[in-house]
Amino acid sequence: MSQLSHYATHRESQHHRYISDRRRTTEASARTERNRYANKRPVKRKIHFSLLNIGKGLDVPFCMLIVLLLAIGITMMFSASYPIAFYEIGDSYYYLKRQLIFAIVGIAIMLAVSYFDYHHFHRFSALILGVSYFALVVVLLIPSQTGIHRWIGIGDYGIQASEISKFAIILFLAHWGSKYYDRMDTVKYGVLPGAAVFASTAFLLLLEPHYSCIVIVALLTVVMLFVSGIEIKWIGVAAVILAIAVLILWATGLLSYAMDRMDGWGKALEYVDETQWQQTWQTRNSLYAIGSGGMFGLGLGQSRQKYLYLPEPQNDFVFAIVCEELGLIGAVAILLVFALLVWRGIVISLRAKDRFGKLLGIGLTSQIGIQVILNILVITDWLPNTGISLPFFSYGGSSLLMLLFQMGIVLSISRSANIEKI
């Protein structure tokens, strides 16, 4: 027992010695650490300020271009619309007041969406595509006295179902292209999904009918599949198949509405007969407006064609009034602003940190470029008069709200990309 007691006492003394040595070592290390930091001067953190990085990555140039185009667009829409608004409604400010409401709400939506993480759209791409199909079906069930089914009426306002379809296709193909990016050059993962989405949407749009939207959706599908990595040969094959489908529809008479629009295509300034002369009335007066503007224009508000000569000047043909009042120089300047917006949007998209952001941003930005080009071709009679709106300029609530919502997504991508310089 004496040996066991002696051993226990020895172990206890060793333990106390270990604790004491550990405490002294810890205190010495702490004093050394304090002395080391005490001899150093406090380092001032440099705060990098960049005008292009205000708002946690919000791309200010892109935002300013949007506001600039919106301001010019509303001004020109009002200038083009007040005569017809007074004649038909008795209120010259009718279209202006409504468009201002849409613009204010749209800007609020754009800024709110810019704070929303765009990655969440990744999960809901299929659901949003389904909603677009549902809207296209619902619009067909709503009676129409003109034979055209495009709007879902909500009180005094209407939602154009095709606007949802454009966004849904861009979103879904961006989701699909980022998920299967390494297999997009195959038929199974690249060609068939894109063809199926386009064909199903185009079929529903054909029943409205809304041929201009079919053209836009087709071009958006090509752009999205191309940037996703699909082989170019498949785009050529799709073009051939689409041409054959158009010929079949033409032979069966299903394109009668479109053929009526094409009868006077390219002949707006030629008198063939009274029927053709009346069919090309809008396009002809659009050309008169463009030609009257000359180099410097007649001056803001001085258009003559808007006084009941050019039908619906506040909608698809608003840029003809722009050319008449601001001239070639003003029109080219506006187109340059559009070009800067598209370029900046693509720059933002390419700097995104993930493939989904790149594809989504490129698709949303490309939609603006496509619609601007097609609108200019229509008002100059290079394309049939199919009714393609000019972004930020043409009157329309659902199209403007949807457009600003999509620009909010691009700004959300810019926050994630943390752009600091052009």
C-alpha positions as CSV (number, residue, x, y, z in Angstrom):
1,M,0.0,0.0,0.0
2,S,2.9,2.3,0.8
3,Q,4.3,1.8,-2.7
4,L,0.9,2.5,-4.3
5,S,0.5,5.6,-2.2
6,H,4.0,6.8,-3.2
7,Y,3.2,6.1,-6.9
8,A,-0.1,8.1,-6.7
9,T,1.7,11.0,-5.1
10,H,4.3,11.0,-7.8
11,R,1.8,11.0,-10.6
12,E,-0.1,13.9,-9.0
13,S,3.0,16.0,-8.7
14,Q,3.8,15.3,-12.4
15,H,0.3,16.4,-13.4
16,H,0.6,19.7,-11.4
17,R,4.0,20.3,-12.9
18,Y,2.6,19.8,-16.5
19,I,-0.3,22.2,-15.8
20,S,2.1,24.8,-14.4
21,D,4.4,24.5,-17.4
22,R,1.5,24.7,-19.9
23,R,0.2,27.8,-18.2
24,R,3.6,29.5,-18.3
25,T,4.0,28.6,-22.0
26,T,0.5,29.9,-22.9
27,E,1.1,33.2,-21.0
28,A,4.5,33.7,-22.7
29,S,2.9,33.1,-26.1
30,A,0.2,35.6,-25.4
31,R,2.7,38.2,-24.3
32,T,4.7,37.7,-27.5
33,E,1.6,37.9,-29.7
34,R,0.5,41.2,-27.9
35,N,4.0,42.7,-28.3
36,R,4.2,41.8,-32.0
37,Y,0.8,43.5,-32.8
38,A,1.6,46.4,-30.4
39,N,4.7,47.3,-32.4
40,K,2.7,47.5,-35.7
41,R,0.7,50.5,-36.9
42,P,-2.9,50.0,-37.6
43,V,-3.5,49.3,-41.3
44,K,-6.2,51.5,-42.9
45,R,-8.5,49.5,-45.2
46,K,-8.7,51.0,-48.6
47,I,-12.3,51.4,-49.8
48,H,-12.4,51.0,-53.6
49,F,-15.0,53.4,-55.1
50,S,-16.2,53.0,-58.6
51,L,-19.2,54.7,-60.2
52,L,-19.8,51.5,-62.2
53,N,-20.0,49.4,-59.0
54,I,-22.5,51.4,-57.0
55,G,-25.2,49.4,-55.2
56,K,-23.3,46.2,-54.6
57,G,-22.5,45.5,-58.2
58,L,-25.5,47.2,-59.9
59,D,-24.2,48.0,-63.4
60,V,-24.9,51.7,-63.6
61,P,-24.2,52.2,-67.4
62,F,-26.7,49.5,-68.3
63,C,-29.3,51.0,-65.9
64,M,-28.7,54.5,-67.3
65,L,-29.1,53.3,-70.8
66,I,-32.5,51.7,-69.9
67,V,-33.7,54.9,-68.2
68,L,-32.5,57.0,-71.2
69,L,-34.3,54.8,-73.8
70,L,-37.4,54.8,-71.6
71,A,-37.4,58.6,-71.3
72,I,-36.9,59.1,-75.0
73,G,-39.4,56.4,-75.8
74,I,-42.2,57.8,-73.6
75,T,-41.6,61.3,-75.0
76,M,-41.8,60.1,-78.6
77,M,-44.8,57.9,-77.9
78,F,-46.6,60.9,-76.5
79,S,-45.6,63.0,-79.4
80,A,-46.9,60.4,-81.8
81,S,-50.1,59.5,-79.9
82,Y,-51.8,62.8,-78.8
83,P,-53.6,63.5,-82.0
84,I,-55.2,60.1,-82.3
85,A,-55.8,60.0,-78.6
86,F,-57.8,63.3,-78.8
87,Y,-59.6,62.2,-81.9
88,E,-60.7,58.7,-80.6
89,I,-60.9,59.2,-76.8
90,G,-61.1,62.9,-76.3
91,D,-58.0,63.0,-74.1
92,S,-54.7,63.9,-75.7
93,Y,-52.8,62.5,-72.6
94,Y,-54.6,59.2,-72.5
95,Y,-51.7,57.0,-73.8
96,L,-49.1,59.1,-71.9
97,K,-50.8,58.7,-68.5
98,R,-51.1,55.0,-68.9
99,Q,-47.6,54.5,-70.2
100,L,-46.2,56.6,-67.4
101,I,-47.9,54.3,-64.9
102,F,-46.5,51.2,-66.6
103,A,-43.1,52.8,-66.6
104,I,-43.0,53.7,-62.9
105,V,-44.3,50.3,-61.9
106,G,-41.9,48.6,-64.3
107,I,-38.9,50.5,-62.9
108,A,-39.9,49.5,-59.4
109,I,-40.1,45.9,-60.5
110,M,-36.8,46.1,-62.3
111,L,-35.0,47.4,-59.2
112,A,-36.6,44.9,-57.0
113,V,-35.7,42.0,-59.3
114,S,-32.1,43.3,-59.5
115,Y,-31.8,42.4,-55.8
116,F,-33.3,38.9,-56.3
117,D,-30.8,36.1,-56.8
118,Y,-31.3,35.1,-60.5
119,H,-30.2,31.5,-59.6
120,H,-33.7,30.8,-58.2
121,F,-35.1,31.0,-61.7
122,H,-33.0,27.9,-62.4
123,R,-35.4,25.7,-60.4
124,F,-38.6,27.2,-61.7
125,S,-37.7,27.2,-65.5
126,A,-40.0,24.3,-66.3
127,L,-42.8,25.7,-64.2
128,I,-42.6,29.1,-65.9
129,L,-42.6,27.4,-69.3
130,G,-45.7,25.5,-68.2
131,V,-47.3,28.8,-67.2
132,S,-46.6,30.2,-70.6
133,Y,-48.3,27.3,-72.3
134,F,-51.3,27.7,-70.0
135,A,-51.5,31.4,-70.9
136,L,-51.4,30.6,-74.6
137,V,-54.2,28.1,-74.2
138,V,-56.3,30.5,-72.1
139,V,-56.1,33.3,-74.6
140,L,-57.5,30.9,-77.3
141,L,-60.6,30.3,-75.1
142,I,-61.4,34.0,-74.8
143,P,-63.8,35.2,-77.5
144,S,-62.5,37.7,-79.9
145,Q,-64.6,39.8,-82.3
146,T,-61.6,40.5,-84.6
147,G,-60.6,36.8,-85.0
148,I,-57.3,37.4,-83.3
149,H,-56.6,35.9,-79.8
150,R,-53.7,37.6,-78.1
151,W,-54.8,39.3,-74.9
152,I,-56.1,38.1,-71.5
153,G,-58.3,40.9,-70.3
154,I,-58.1,42.1,-66.7
155,G,-60.4,45.0,-66.2
156,D,-59.3,47.9,-68.4
157,Y,-56.0,46.3,-69.0
158,G,-54.8,43.2,-71.0
159,I,-51.9,40.8,-70.7
160,Q,-50.3,39.6,-74.0
161,A,-49.7,35.9,-73.5
162,S,-46.8,35.9,-76.0
163,E,-44.7,38.2,-73.9
164,I,-44.6,35.5,-71.2
165,S,-43.6,32.9,-73.9
166,K,-40.6,34.8,-75.0
167,F,-39.2,35.0,-71.5
168,A,-40.1,31.3,-70.7
169,I,-38.3,30.0,-73.7
170,I,-35.1,32.0,-73.0
171,L,-35.2,30.9,-69.3
172,F,-35.8,27.2,-70.1
173,L,-33.1,27.0,-72.8
174,A,-30.7,28.8,-70.5
175,H,-31.5,26.2,-67.8
176,W,-31.2,23.3,-70.2
177,G,-28.0,24.6,-71.8
178,S,-26.3,25.1,-68.5
179,K,-27.4,21.7,-67.1
180,Y,-26.3,19.7,-70.2
181,Y,-23.6,22.0,-71.6
182,D,-21.2,19.1,-72.2
183,R,-23.9,17.2,-74.3
184,M,-25.5,20.1,-76.2
185,D,-23.8,19.0,-79.5
186,T,-25.9,15.8,-79.5
187,V,-29.3,15.3,-81.0
188,K,-30.8,14.0,-77.8
189,Y,-29.8,16.8,-75.5
190,G,-29.3,19.7,-77.9
191,V,-31.5,19.5,-80.9
192,L,-34.7,17.7,-79.8
193,P,-35.4,19.7,-76.6
194,G,-35.0,23.0,-78.3
195,A,-37.1,21.8,-81.3
196,A,-39.8,20.5,-79.0
197,V,-40.1,23.8,-77.0
198,F,-40.1,25.9,-80.2
199,A,-42.6,23.7,-82.1
200,S,-45.1,23.5,-79.2
201,T,-45.0,27.3,-78.6
202,A,-45.2,28.1,-82.3
203,F,-48.2,25.8,-82.7
204,L,-50.1,27.7,-80.0
205,L,-49.0,31.0,-81.5
206,L,-50.2,29.9,-84.9
207,L,-53.7,29.4,-83.6
208,E,-53.9,33.0,-82.3
209,P,-52.5,33.8,-85.0
210,H,-49.4,35.7,-84.0
211,Y,-46.8,35.2,-86.8
212,S,-44.4,38.0,-85.7
213,C,-44.0,36.4,-82.3
214,I,-43.3,33.0,-84.0
215,V,-40.4,34.7,-85.9
216,I,-39.0,36.2,-82.7
217,V,-39.3,33.0,-80.8
218,A,-37.6,31.1,-83.7
219,L,-34.7,33.6,-83.7
220,L,-34.4,33.4,-79.9
221,T,-34.3,29.6,-80.0
222,V,-31.5,29.7,-82.6
223,V,-29.5,32.2,-80.5
224,M,-30.0,30.2,-77.3
225,L,-29.1,26.9,-78.9
226,F,-26.1,28.4,-80.6
227,V,-24.5,30.0,-77.5
228,S,-25.3,26.7,-75.6
229,G,-23.0,24.8,-78.0
230,I,-25.2,23.2,-80.6
231,E,-23.6,22.4,-83.9
232,I,-24.3,24.9,-86.7
233,K,-25.3,22.1,-89.1
234,W,-28.4,21.4,-87.0
235,I,-29.5,25.0,-87.3
236,G,-29.3,24.6,-91.1
237,V,-31.4,21.4,-90.9
238,A,-34.0,23.1,-88.7
239,A,-34.2,26.0,-91.2
240,V,-34.9,23.6,-94.1
241,I,-37.6,21.8,-92.0
242,L,-39.2,25.1,-91.0
243,A,-39.3,26.2,-94.7
244,I,-41.0,23.0,-95.7
245,A,-43.5,23.4,-92.8
246,V,-44.3,27.0,-94.0
247,L,-44.9,25.7,-97.6
248,I,-47.3,23.0,-96.3
249,L,-49.2,25.6,-94.2
250,W,-49.4,27.9,-97.2
251,A,-50.6,25.2,-99.5
252,T,-53.3,24.2,-97.0
253,G,-54.5,27.8,-96.5
254,L,-53.6,28.0,-92.9
255,L,-51.4,31.0,-93.5
256,S,-54.2,33.1,-95.1
257,Y,-53.9,35.8,-92.4
258,A,-50.1,36.1,-93.1
259,M,-50.6,36.0,-96.8
260,D,-52.9,39.0,-96.7
261,R,-50.2,40.9,-94.9
262,M,-47.6,39.8,-97.6
263,D,-49.7,40.8,-100.6
264,G,-48.4,44.3,-100.6
265,W,-45.0,43.6,-99.2
266,G,-42.4,45.7,-101.0
267,K,-45.1,47.5,-103.1
268,A,-46.2,50.2,-100.7
269,L,-45.3,53.0,-103.1
270,E,-46.8,51.2,-106.2
271,Y,-50.4,51.5,-107.2
272,V,-51.6,48.1,-108.5
273,D,-55.3,48.2,-107.6
274,E,-57.5,49.8,-104.9
275,T,-57.4,46.7,-102.7
276,Q,-53.6,46.6,-102.6
277,W,-53.5,50.4,-102.2
278,Q,-55.6,50.1,-99.0
279,Q,-53.6,47.1,-97.7
280,T,-50.4,49.1,-97.8
281,W,-51.8,52.3,-96.4
282,Q,-50.0,52.0,-93.0
283,T,-46.6,51.0,-94.5
284,R,-46.9,53.7,-97.2
285,N,-47.5,56.5,-94.7
286,S,-44.6,55.2,-92.6
287,L,-42.4,55.6,-95.6
288,Y,-43.8,59.1,-96.1
289,A,-43.0,60.0,-92.5
290,I,-39.4,58.6,-92.8
291,G,-38.8,60.5,-96.0
292,S,-40.3,63.7,-94.7
293,G,-37.8,63.8,-91.8
294,G,-34.8,64.3,-94.0
295,M,-31.4,64.7,-92.2
296,F,-32.5,66.8,-89.2
297,G,-36.2,66.2,-89.0
298,L,-39.2,68.5,-88.8
299,G,-38.7,69.1,-85.0
300,L,-40.1,67.4,-81.9
301,G,-43.9,67.4,-82.1
302,Q,-44.0,68.7,-85.7
303,S,-44.9,65.4,-87.5
304,R,-47.7,65.6,-90.1
305,Q,-48.3,61.9,-90.6
306,K,-49.4,61.3,-87.0
307,Y,-52.5,63.4,-87.8
308,L,-54.7,60.4,-88.8
309,Y,-52.6,59.5,-91.8
310,L,-50.4,56.8,-90.2
311,P,-52.7,54.4,-88.3
312,E,-51.8,53.4,-84.7
313,P,-48.7,55.7,-84.6
314,Q,-48.2,55.0,-80.9
315,N,-47.6,51.3,-81.4
316,D,-45.5,49.4,-83.9
317,F,-44.8,52.4,-86.2
318,V,-43.8,54.9,-83.6
319,F,-40.2,54.9,-84.9
320,A,-41.5,56.3,-88.2
321,I,-42.6,59.4,-86.3
322,V,-39.2,59.5,-84.6
323,C,-37.6,59.6,-88.1
324,E,-40.0,62.3,-89.2
325,E,-39.5,64.6,-86.2
326,L,-35.8,63.9,-85.3
327,G,-34.5,63.1,-88.8
328,L,-31.9,60.6,-89.8
329,I,-29.4,61.9,-87.2
330,G,-31.8,61.6,-84.3
331,A,-32.9,58.1,-85.5
332,V,-29.3,56.9,-85.8
333,A,-28.5,58.3,-82.4
334,I,-31.3,56.3,-80.8
335,L,-30.3,53.1,-82.6
336,L,-26.7,53.6,-81.3
337,V,-28.1,53.8,-77.8
338,F,-30.0,50.5,-78.4
339,A,-26.7,49.1,-79.7
340,L,-24.9,50.2,-76.6
341,L,-27.6,48.6,-74.4
342,V,-27.3,45.3,-76.2
343,W,-23.5,45.4,-76.1
344,R,-23.4,46.2,-72.4
345,G,-25.9,43.5,-71.7
346,I,-23.7,40.9,-73.4
347,V,-20.6,42.2,-71.5
348,I,-22.5,41.7,-68.3
349,S,-23.6,38.2,-69.3
350,L,-20.1,37.1,-70.3
351,R,-18.8,38.2,-66.9
352,A,-21.3,36.2,-65.0
353,K,-19.8,33.6,-62.6
354,D,-21.8,30.7,-64.0
355,R,-23.0,29.3,-67.3
356,F,-26.7,29.8,-66.5
357,G,-26.1,33.5,-65.9
358,K,-24.2,33.8,-69.2
359,L,-26.9,32.1,-71.2
360,L,-29.8,33.8,-69.5
361,G,-28.3,37.3,-69.9
362,I,-27.4,36.8,-73.5
363,G,-30.9,35.6,-74.3
364,L,-32.7,38.5,-72.6
365,T,-30.4,41.0,-74.2
366,S,-30.7,39.4,-77.6
367,Q,-34.4,39.8,-77.5
368,I,-34.1,43.6,-77.5
369,G,-31.7,43.5,-80.4
370,I,-33.9,41.2,-82.4
371,Q,-37.1,43.2,-81.9
372,V,-35.3,46.5,-82.8
373,I,-34.0,45.1,-86.0
374,L,-37.3,43.5,-87.0
375,N,-39.2,46.6,-86.2
376,I,-37.0,48.8,-88.3
377,L,-37.2,46.3,-91.2
378,V,-41.1,46.4,-90.9
379,I,-41.5,50.2,-90.9
380,T,-39.2,50.5,-93.9
381,D,-41.1,47.8,-95.9
382,W,-38.1,45.3,-95.8
383,L,-40.4,42.9,-94.0
384,P,-44.2,42.4,-94.2
385,N,-46.2,44.4,-91.7
386,T,-46.6,41.8,-89.0
387,G,-46.8,43.9,-85.9
388,I,-43.5,43.9,-84.0
389,S,-43.2,46.4,-81.2
390,L,-40.2,48.6,-80.6
391,P,-38.8,48.1,-77.0
392,F,-39.3,51.1,-74.7
393,F,-41.1,53.1,-77.4
394,S,-44.2,51.3,-78.5
395,Y,-47.3,51.7,-76.3
396,G,-48.2,48.6,-74.3
397,G,-48.4,47.8,-70.6
398,S,-47.6,44.1,-70.6
399,S,-44.7,44.3,-73.0
400,L,-43.1,47.2,-71.1
401,L,-43.6,45.6,-67.7
402,M,-42.2,42.3,-69.0
403,L,-39.3,44.0,-70.6
404,L,-38.3,45.9,-67.5
405,F,-38.7,42.7,-65.4
406,Q,-36.2,41.0,-67.7
407,M,-33.8,43.9,-67.5
408,G,-34.0,43.5,-63.8
409,I,-32.7,40.0,-64.2
410,V,-29.8,41.3,-66.2
411,L,-29.0,43.8,-63.5
412,S,-29.2,40.9,-61.0
413,I,-26.6,39.1,-63.1
414,S,-24.4,42.2,-63.0
415,R,-24.6,42.3,-59.2
416,S,-23.4,38.7,-59.1
417,A,-20.6,39.4,-61.6
418,N,-19.5,42.4,-59.5
419,I,-18.5,44.5,-62.6
420,E,-16.1,47.3,-61.8
421,K,-15.2,48.7,-65.1
422,I,-16.3,48.6,-68.7
